[in-house]
């Protein structure tokens, strides 16, 4: 869930990877302290995640406790703000206090795995069958699986059914239809369309479906396909169909605008559904992100968190942590978690059943089957590209540069030239 999420604005500079590798080489990467920190009986394991929202923390705490009971250990959960997670991992590596079980945003896995801080899951015999190829790749580094995600997420087009019906507008499927619909739906006090165009990784995350569906690649941010994708956003703002305030709106802000009836359509993730459902007067629907041409399928980014087992001098603690990780990823538990968090179960068979029972999630379930991970092409260099993307979005939507000029600058940021 940028995932959000569980959202993609959860990064640190890639240069820290080198620092962490040096620390690990000098100190060794040790497991958490506390009961059972040696090689004898393990009575408790430590867990670190970024689920600081009260309800989310409680839901995950309950699941971790239940899986701990299954593994015969007490789980000591610590949650820190998203931006603080990876820096904390770096500090704990240097002080030999890494947790026994670690949650990471999937875009951070390669960076941490490359440092040597994680253990491959095949050593614990964890079942990875039934996971989609793209979903499994989210926790993979150099052919080894280091993390598994119980659920995943992506983005789609939410629309206000009443506003579209009143304006006689069909749900847009293509970019041309989107521009026409957004213009028709724009009126006094409300706009037709909204995206997150803030100076954060969230806007880069929201731009990716438009880039990828048009044949663009994150390793070539200045390509004609990339320029066309950004120009679509520019056109929506310049025509007045999208508020210029999107430059400052996070995904949460975009949701608030949609819920208040100040925008008829928005790009957002399924984690917003719980809040949307609370408003009985709001009638909304969800569809795939519009594509450049009819007949195409949208390619969206894969969001979500993976669970990993860090390096530790205690193989007993690692094994117990792996047992809890495996428990989180059973079909029944991933279904429970998906229902709690409005996400998509990672096993295809579970996702299919879930989509049947929850129609509002069907679009997301279909999209994640072909969704891409953000680090797929660039690996640990993705944060630089993401920075270049949101910088270009800001420059182009403010009119400081053309889309072509802005993305040329983004490519320089991404490559460090």
N, C-alpha and C positions, 0 to 999 in steps of 0.2 A: 503496500500500500503504500513516491516518491513519494517510492515511493516512496503528505501523509506520514505515512508510513513507513509510520511505515511508509514514509515518503522519501523521495530521493534526495532531499537536502540534508544528507547525513554523511558528510565527507570531511577528510582532512587532506592536507597537501601530500602528494605522492612522495615527496622527498623524505617524509618521516619513515617510509618503509626501510630506507637504508639505515636510519638511526636504530630502528627496532632490530634489524638484522645484526647490527654491531653489538647491541645490548645483549641479544640472545647468545651471540658467539662468545662474549666475554663472561656472562654470568650463568648461562644455562637457563632454560625456561622451566620454572618450577610450578607445581600445582598449588592449590589453595591450602591454607592452614586450617587447623581445627581438628575435630574428632576424626581419627582414622587417617591422618596425613602421612603415615608411614606406609609400610607394606602389609600390615596386619589387617584386622577386621575394620571395615569402613562403616561408620554409623551415620555420617552426614556428608553431603557434598554442597559446594557453593555454586551458585548460579548468578550470572550477570546478564541483564538485558536492558532495553530502554523503554519498557512499558511503564511510564510514570503516570499516565492517566489512571485515576483511582479505580474505575470499573475494569479497565483493561488489566491493570496490575493484579487486581483481585481474581479475575477470571483465569489469568495465567498462573497465579499463585495456587489456585485450587487444582489446576491441571498438573502442575509440577509436583504438588504434594501427593496427589493420587498416583502419579507415576513413580514418585519416590517410594511410596508404600509398596508398589509392585516390585521395585528393585531392592527393597529392604533397607532404605536409607531415609534420613530426614533431609529435606531440601531447604537450604538457606538462600532465599532469593534477595537479590539487590537490584534495584532499577535506578538508572541514572538518565538524565536528559539525553536525547539523541545525539546532540553535538558533542557531548562529553564522553560517549562510550569508547570510541577508538583511542582518544588520548589517554583515557584511564587504562585501557589495555596496554598501552605502551609503558605507562608508569608501573603497572603491576608486573610486567615482564622484567623490568629492571630490578624490582624489589622481590622477585620470586614469589609473588602472591596472585598469580593468575587464577581465575575461577576454574572449577572442575568442568563446568558446562557453560558455554559462551554463545550468546545469540549475536548475530551480525546481520546488518543489512546486506542483501546479496551482492551489491556492488562493491562491498568492502572485503569480500571473502578472498579474492585473488591477492590483494595487497597483504593481508595478514598471513595467508598461506605461504606466500613467497618468502616471508620473513622467517619461516620455520616454526612459528608459534602454534600451529595446529597439527593434529594427527589425522592420517587418512582413516576413513571409517571402515575400510575393508578389513583392517586388523581385528575389528570387533565382530565381524560376521553380520553386520546390520543389513537387513533386506532393503534393497533399493529398486525392486521390481515394481512395475506399474507406473512409475513416474515418467512424465513426458520428457522427451529429449531436452527440450529447452529448459524445463524446470530443473532437471538433474544437473544441467550444465551450470546453473546458478551457484551450485556449491562445489564446482569442480575446478581444479587447478592442475595443469599439466597432466591431464588424464586420470588424476586421482580425485575421488569424491571426498571432500573434507567437511561438507555440511549438507543437511537435509532440511527442507522447508515443509512443515505440515500443511501450509496453505500458501497461495500466491494471489496476486491481484494485478490489475492493469487499469486502463482508463477507457471510457466510452462517452457517447453523446447523450446527455440527459436533456429532456425537453418537457416544457409545460404543455400538457395536453389541451387545456382550455384555451391558452393563448394561440396555439396553432390552429385549433378548430375555429375560433372566432375570426382569425385572419384568413381562413381557407387555405392554410399552408400544409403541405405534406411533409413528413419527416425527411429531411435532406439526406441523400445517399452519396452525392458527389460534391466536389468543391464548388462547381457552378450553382448547384442547387442550394448549397449552404449560403453562398453570397446572396442569392435571390431571396431565400427564406429569411435570412437575417435582416435584410433591408425591409422586407414587408412587415416583419415583426417589430421593427423599431418604431417607437412613438414617443409621445410626451411622457417623460419620467421612466422610460424603460428602453432597453436595448435588445437587439435580436440575439446576440451571441456574447459569450464571455469565456476567456481562458485565463490561466495564470501566466502572466508575462513578467513576473517580478524578477529582481536581480538575484535569483536563487536557483538551486538545482531543480526546484519544482517546475520552473518554466521550461528548462531544458528537457525534462521528463515529458511535459505536455507537447513539446514541439516534435519529439521523436516519431509519433505516429504519422505526422504530416511529411516528415523527412523520409522515413523508411517506405511509406506507402507510395511515394513518388519516385522510388528507386535511388534515393540519396543514401550516402554512407557517412557515418561520423568521422571516418578518417579522411574524408574529402568534403569539408564543410563549405568550401567555396565553389562546389560544383553547380551547374545550372539547375539540377534537381533540387538542391538545397535552397538555392535562391528563390525558386518558384514557390517552395513551401513557406518560406518566410514572407514572401510577397503577398501570399494569401492573407496572412495576419495583418500586414500593413494595409492592404486594401480594405479589410473589415473596419479598421480604425479610421482610415482616411474617409471612408464613405459614411461614417457615423453609425454604422451598424454594431460597432463594439466600442465601449467606452475607453477613452485613453487612460482611465484610472486602472485598467488591467495591469499597467506597468507597476502598480503597487499592491495588487491583489494576490494573496496566497490562495491555495486551493480552498482553504477554509473560508476566505473572504468571497471567493467565487460562489461557493455554496450558499453563503448568507444572501448574496445578491439574487440568486436563483430562488431561494425559499421565500424571499420578500416580494417576488414578482417583478424585480427590477431588471431581469434578463430572462428571455424566453428559452434560451438554450445555453448549455455549458459543457465543457469537457471536465470530467471528474471521475473519481473512482468509487467502487462499491462500498467503501467504508463510510460514505455519506448517506447510505440508504436508511440506516437506523434513525437518523435525525429527520430525514425527509418523511418517513412513515409516521412520525409523531404529529405532523400537521394534517389533520383530516380534510382540510379545505384545499390542500395542494394535490392536484392530480398530475402525476408525472409519468413519463415513460423513459425508456433507455434504448439506444440503438448503437450500432457500430460507428466508430469515428468515420466521417465522410472521407471518401477516397477521390483521387484526381479524376478517374474515369469510371463510367458504369461498368460493372462486371468484375471490378477488382475487389480484393479482400484487404481490409485494413491490417497493417502490421503494427502492433502496439508493444510498448516496453513491459517487461516482466518485473513486477514489484513483489516485495515480501521479504521475510527474514528467514535465515537459515540457522540451524543449531549445530554447534561444533564442539569438539572435545580438544581443549588445548593440551600442549605438551606438559608433562608432569613427571617427577621422579617416582611417583607412586602409580604403578600399573593397576593396583587395586582400585584406586580412586578413578582412574580413567575408565576402567571397566564398568564401574557403577554409573558413572556419568553417561557412558555409551548405552547402558540399559535404559536410563531415563530418556535419552534422546530417541532410542528405538520405540519406546512407549509413546512418546509424543507423536510419532509418525505412523502409528497403527491406523488402519482405515477408520475405525470407530472414533478414535480421538481426533483425527483430522476433520472428520465430519462435524463433531461437536464444536471444535474450534472455529471452523468455517461458519457455522450457524451463529455463533456468538459474535464474530467479528465481521460478518458480511464479506467474506473472501471466498476463494475457490479452493477446494481440496486438491492436493497435489497429485494424487493418484487419479488417472484418467477415469477409471471405472466408478470411483467415488464421486468425482466431479460430474459425471453424466447423471448419476442418480440424484445428486444434489440439485442440478439444474432443472430436472423434471419436477422436483418438489417445490422449487423456488423459481418461478418464471422470471422474476426481475434479475436473477443472476445468470440466466441463460446466455445473454450476450457476452458476459464476462467469461463464463466457462468456455464458450466457443473461441474467444479471443486468446485466452492464455494457451490454448493448444498450439498456436503458431507464434506466440509472443517471443520477443528476443530479450536477452539480457543486455544491460548497458555496457558491460565489459567484454562482450563477445568479440569485438574487433580490436579494441585498444587495450584490454586488460587493465593494468594499473595506471595506464595513461588516460583513462576515461575522465577523471576529475578535471584535467586540463581542458579537454574537449567540451565538457559540460560548462565550464567557466566561459569558454569562448562562445558557446551557443547563447547563454543568457545575456552575455555582454552584447552580442549582435542583436538580439531581440530588443533590448533596451535602446540601442542606437537607432535601429531601423524604425521602431514604433514612435520614437520621439521626433523623427525626421532629421536627426543629426547626420545620418548617413543613409545612402540607399541600401536596399537589402544586399545587393552585390558587394558594395564596399564594406558593409558591416560583417558579412560572412568571410570576406577576404581577411579582415582583421581577426576574426574568430579562428581561422585556420592558422594564423601566425601564433595566436595564443596557445592553440592546441599542440603545435609542434615546437614551441619555444623559440621560434625564429625572431 
